[in-house]
Structures are given as structure tokens and as C-alpha cells.
Amino acid sequence: MAEKTIVSEAFEIKLSEQLFLRGKVKTLEGGAARPAVIVGHGYRGFQDWAFWPEVTDRLAENGFYTVSFDFSRITAKEVGGDEAVIAKASTVSQEIADLDVILQHVKQKLLPHSERADPTRVALIGHSRAGSSSLILAAEQPADVQAVVVWNGGAAPSGAVAEQNATLLQQTVAQDAEANKSRFDVLEHFGSLKQPVLLVQGRSDNERLLAVHEQLKEANPEQTFVSVEGADHVFGVRHPYEGATLYLSEALQVTLSFLGKVY
């Protein structure tokens, strides 16, 4: 059997004078156009955090046009953006906007190796907060998103009033969540989603996410739910990466199986 060769190419998208997205496309050489998968890292992560390079390699090896990227809050910090810019870039509203920019670039075939992407078959994979943002975007743009995978996410963003000594970033994120309660009602959106969704939840994650997982089951029981016994919020993986855990391997395998059935 011939060895599969992955081609990889970086890209950059300017959003404004102070915000931009940096990402990477991975796909197999040659062949017909493939389903596209857009990978969103968690709030405290980044595109090359721990397991993401291996996960995106595996997705590409299994026949997906795979797009990973750093949310604009990451690049704003990297270039030394001021506190207010970083705070606004850290909101859920900006996270969804970032995801949508990547989605539209895939749909319009503007990214590297776009000839290998099928813009009519696009899935989102989101970890933690990006999982919730992916569900919101899928609900808002059902014609553009054909499937969603959520790893340890799905909770509605908290709009709780920040403490008096909270940072500008914390205050800005909380104010954004408070101002967008209806838009960010993940449970409401999820109950009406028609696209296939896979929710993978580590059973040793925090209690809030475990409760949310059960609420999502009740809201839309026809979707696919997988519990990974013993897995924490990051499937037992730490950064710098030292290799896959059994928990991560299980999450990745059920994800590949789900996407294979969808496409």
C-alpha cells in the first residue's frame, strides 16, 4: 500500500489593522475534492497546542481537507496589541466571527490547496468554548455547516457580572456574554439543529460541563453522544506534547468514525 503524503501550507488573513488569523491547511496529495474540517482550539489553547498537530495530521490522513488556525485573540497578544484590543478579541462574539471568516474562506475556496476541498461538505470541530461557538455558528448558518463535533464543550458563555477587581479582558468577555444571551443560548440552538452533531465528553471533566452534556442529550436526543470514562478536559494530555493518551485516542477514533459516516 502506497504511503499517504500530507501537504501542509500556512496562511494569514487580515481582519483589521490590529487583528488577523494565522492558520494551516493539511490535506493529502492529489485525488478528488475532499470534505473540509475546520478545527477550533479551546480558550486557553492555540492551533499547535499539545495534541492538535497530531489530530490534524490524522484528519488529513483519513481524507479530510483540514484547516486549523489561531483565533485572533492569540495573534493580537503575539504582536503586542493593546489591552482593549486583546479584550475585545477574546469575546465569544469575536470567536464566532473568526470561525465564520475561516468558514467563508473555505466555502469560497480562498485557502491554500483549495482545489482539494469540497465546499459543500464542511464540518466544524471545536474544543471547549470553541465547541459552543461552533454550535452557534452551525445554527446561524445551517447551509454552510454540514456537521459539528464538540470535544468537552457546549456550555453557554457566562454573562455573570465580573468582580470589582476583574481585568478589562474578564469584564469585556462577561459584558459580551450578557449582551448576547439569546444569541449565545447554546441549549436552545442545539435543540433545533438538523445537522448531525457528535458530542464527546470526558467523564472526569468539570461538573458544569458534565451537567451541560446531560442537558444537551435531553434537548436533542437524536444526536450522537459519547462519554470517555476517566478523561479530563484535555483528555489527559499536557503541553508540551508527549504523545496520545488512551482517552485522546478514543475521542479521535469516534470523531473519525462519525465524520466517515456523515461523508
C-alpha positions as CSV (number, residue, x, y, z in Angstrom):
1,M,0.0,0.0,0.0
2,A,1.4,3.4,-1.0
3,E,2.3,5.8,1.8
4,K,0.0,8.7,2.2
5,T,1.7,12.1,1.8
6,I,0.3,15.1,3.6
7,V,0.9,18.5,2.1
8,S,0.8,21.4,4.5
9,E,0.7,25.2,3.9
10,A,0.3,28.1,6.2
11,F,-1.9,31.1,5.6
12,E,-2.7,34.5,7.1
13,I,-6.0,36.5,6.9
14,K,-6.1,40.2,7.8
15,L,-9.2,41.1,9.7
16,S,-8.3,44.7,10.6
17,E,-5.3,46.9,11.2
18,Q,-4.8,45.1,14.5
19,L,-6.4,41.7,14.1
20,F,-5.6,38.8,11.8
21,L,-5.8,35.0,11.7
22,R,-2.9,32.6,11.2
23,G,-3.7,29.1,10.1
24,K,-2.6,26.0,8.3
25,V,-4.1,23.7,5.8
26,K,-3.3,20.0,5.7
27,T,-4.5,17.6,3.1
28,L,-3.4,14.5,1.1
29,E,-1.7,15.0,-2.3
30,G,-3.8,14.5,-5.4
31,G,-7.2,12.9,-5.6
32,A,-10.7,14.3,-5.8
33,A,-12.0,17.2,-3.6
34,R,-12.4,16.1,0.0
35,P,-14.8,17.1,2.9
36,A,-13.4,20.1,4.8
37,V,-12.9,20.1,8.6
38,I,-12.3,23.3,10.4
39,V,-10.6,22.8,13.8
40,G,-11.1,25.4,16.6
41,H,-8.9,25.2,19.7
42,G,-10.0,25.9,23.2
43,Y,-10.0,29.3,25.0
44,R,-6.6,28.6,26.7
45,G,-5.1,26.7,23.7
46,F,-3.7,27.6,20.3
47,Q,-3.5,25.7,17.0
48,D,-0.3,23.9,17.8
49,W,-1.1,23.2,21.5
50,A,-0.2,19.7,22.5
51,F,-2.4,17.3,20.6
52,W,-3.7,19.5,17.8
53,P,-0.8,18.9,15.3
54,E,-1.3,15.1,15.6
55,V,-5.1,15.4,15.4
56,T,-4.9,17.5,12.3
57,D,-2.4,15.1,10.8
58,R,-4.8,12.2,11.4
59,L,-7.7,14.0,10.0
60,A,-5.7,14.8,6.8
61,E,-4.5,11.2,6.6
62,N,-8.1,10.0,6.7
63,G,-9.1,12.1,3.7
64,F,-10.2,15.4,5.1
65,Y,-9.1,18.9,3.9
66,T,-8.1,20.0,7.4
67,V,-7.9,23.7,8.5
68,S,-6.5,24.8,11.9
69,F,-5.9,28.3,13.0
70,D,-5.2,30.6,15.9
71,F,-8.1,32.8,17.0
72,S,-7.4,36.5,16.6
73,R,-7.0,36.9,20.4
74,I,-3.8,34.7,20.1
75,T,-2.3,36.7,17.3
76,A,-3.3,40.0,19.0
77,K,-1.2,39.0,22.0
78,E,1.7,37.8,19.8
79,V,2.0,41.2,18.1
80,G,1.7,43.2,21.4
81,G,-1.8,44.6,20.8
82,D,-3.1,46.9,23.4
83,E,-5.2,45.7,26.3
84,A,-8.5,46.8,24.9
85,V,-7.9,45.2,21.5
86,I,-7.0,41.9,23.1
87,A,-10.0,42.1,25.4
88,K,-12.4,42.6,22.5
89,A,-10.7,39.8,20.5
90,S,-11.2,37.5,23.4
91,T,-15.0,37.7,23.4
92,V,-17.3,34.9,22.1
93,S,-18.6,37.3,19.5
94,Q,-15.2,37.7,18.0
95,E,-14.5,34.0,18.3
96,I,-17.7,33.3,16.2
97,A,-16.6,36.0,13.8
98,D,-13.2,34.4,13.4
99,L,-14.7,31.0,12.8
100,D,-17.1,32.5,10.2
101,V,-14.1,34.1,8.3
102,I,-12.4,30.7,8.1
103,L,-15.7,29.1,7.1
104,Q,-16.3,31.6,4.3
105,H,-12.7,31.2,3.1
106,V,-13.3,27.5,2.8
107,K,-16.6,28.0,1.0
108,Q,-15.1,30.5,-1.4
109,K,-12.0,28.3,-2.0
110,L,-9.6,31.1,-0.9
111,L,-7.3,29.0,1.2
112,P,-4.2,27.0,0.1
113,H,-4.8,23.8,-1.9
114,S,-8.5,24.8,-2.3
115,E,-8.8,22.6,-5.3
116,R,-8.7,19.7,-2.8
117,A,-11.6,21.0,-0.7
118,D,-15.3,20.3,-1.3
119,P,-17.1,23.5,0.0
120,T,-20.4,21.7,0.0
121,R,-19.2,19.4,2.8
122,V,-17.8,21.3,5.7
123,A,-17.6,20.2,9.4
124,L,-16.5,22.1,12.5
125,I,-14.6,20.6,15.3
126,G,-14.4,22.7,18.5
127,H,-12.8,22.0,21.8
128,S,-14.2,23.6,25.0
129,R,-15.5,27.2,24.3
130,A,-14.9,26.7,20.5
131,G,-17.3,23.8,20.7
132,S,-20.1,26.1,21.9
133,S,-19.1,28.7,19.2
134,S,-19.2,26.0,16.6
135,L,-22.7,25.0,17.6
136,I,-23.9,28.7,17.5
137,L,-22.4,29.2,14.0
138,A,-23.9,26.0,12.7
139,A,-27.3,27.1,14.0
140,E,-26.9,30.5,12.4
141,Q,-25.6,29.2,9.1
142,P,-27.1,25.7,8.5
143,A,-26.5,25.9,4.8
144,D,-22.7,26.4,5.2
145,V,-22.1,23.9,8.0
146,Q,-22.9,20.2,7.4
147,A,-21.7,18.7,10.7
148,V,-20.3,19.6,14.1
149,V,-18.0,17.8,16.5
150,V,-17.7,19.1,20.1
151,W,-15.0,18.0,22.4
152,N,-15.7,18.8,26.1
153,G,-17.8,21.9,25.3
154,G,-21.3,23.0,24.7
155,A,-21.9,25.3,27.6
156,A,-23.4,28.7,27.1
157,P,-20.9,31.6,27.8
158,S,-21.3,33.1,31.2
159,G,-22.5,36.6,31.4
160,A,-22.0,36.8,35.2
161,V,-21.0,40.3,36.4
162,A,-17.2,40.4,36.8
163,E,-15.8,41.0,40.2
164,Q,-14.7,44.5,41.1
165,N,-11.0,43.7,40.7
166,A,-11.6,41.8,37.4
167,T,-9.3,42.6,34.5
168,L,-10.5,44.6,31.5
169,L,-10.4,41.3,29.5
170,Q,-12.6,39.5,32.0
171,Q,-15.1,42.4,32.1
172,T,-15.3,42.7,28.3
173,V,-15.9,38.9,27.9
174,A,-18.6,38.9,30.6
175,Q,-20.3,42.0,29.1
176,D,-20.3,40.4,25.6
177,A,-22.0,37.3,27.0
178,E,-24.5,39.3,28.9
179,A,-25.4,41.4,25.9
180,N,-25.8,38.3,23.7
181,K,-27.7,36.0,26.0
182,S,-30.2,35.0,23.3
183,R,-27.6,34.5,20.6
184,F,-25.4,32.5,22.9
185,D,-28.2,30.2,24.1
186,V,-26.4,27.0,23.1
187,L,-29.1,24.7,24.5
188,E,-31.8,26.4,22.5
189,H,-29.8,26.3,19.3
190,F,-28.8,22.7,19.8
191,G,-32.4,21.6,20.3
192,S,-33.3,22.7,16.8
193,L,-30.1,21.7,14.9
194,K,-30.8,19.5,11.9
195,Q,-27.1,18.8,11.0
196,P,-25.5,15.8,12.6
197,V,-23.6,16.5,15.8
198,L,-21.1,14.5,17.8
199,L,-20.5,15.5,21.4
200,V,-17.6,13.8,23.1
201,Q,-17.4,14.4,26.8
202,G,-14.7,13.3,29.3
203,R,-16.4,11.9,32.4
204,S,-13.7,13.4,34.7
205,D,-14.2,16.9,33.3
206,N,-15.7,19.7,35.5
207,E,-19.2,19.3,36.9
208,R,-20.7,22.2,34.9
209,L,-19.8,20.6,31.5
210,L,-21.0,17.2,32.7
211,A,-24.4,18.7,33.6
212,V,-24.5,20.6,30.2
213,H,-23.8,17.3,28.4
214,E,-26.9,15.7,30.0
215,Q,-29.0,18.8,29.2
216,L,-27.9,18.6,25.6
217,K,-28.9,15.0,25.5
218,E,-32.4,15.9,26.6
219,A,-32.6,18.8,24.2
220,N,-31.8,16.8,21.1
221,P,-31.5,13.0,21.9
222,E,-31.2,12.1,18.2
223,Q,-27.7,13.4,18.0
224,T,-24.6,11.3,18.9
225,F,-23.2,11.5,22.4
226,V,-20.0,9.7,23.6
227,S,-18.6,9.6,27.1
228,V,-14.9,8.9,27.6
229,E,-14.5,7.3,31.0
230,G,-11.7,8.8,33.1
231,A,-10.9,11.6,30.6
232,D,-10.5,15.2,31.9
233,H,-11.0,18.4,29.9
234,V,-7.9,17.8,27.7
235,F,-8.1,14.0,27.6
236,G,-5.2,13.6,30.0
237,V,-2.8,15.4,27.6
238,R,-0.4,18.2,28.6
239,H,1.7,20.7,26.7
240,P,4.5,20.2,25.6
241,Y,3.0,17.1,23.9
242,E,4.4,13.7,24.9
243,G,2.1,11.6,22.8
244,A,-1.6,10.5,22.8
245,T,-3.3,9.1,25.8
246,L,-5.9,6.3,25.5
247,Y,-8.6,9.0,26.2
248,L,-7.4,11.1,23.3
249,S,-7.2,8.1,21.0
250,E,-10.8,7.2,21.8
251,A,-12.0,10.7,21.2
252,L,-10.2,10.9,17.9
253,Q,-11.4,7.5,16.8
254,V,-15.1,8.2,17.5
255,T,-14.6,11.5,15.7
256,L,-13.1,9.9,12.6
257,S,-15.9,7.2,12.6
258,F,-18.6,9.9,12.9
259,L,-17.2,12.0,10.1
260,G,-16.7,9.0,7.9
261,K,-20.4,8.1,8.3
262,V,-21.5,11.7,7.7
263,Y,-19.5,12.0,4.5
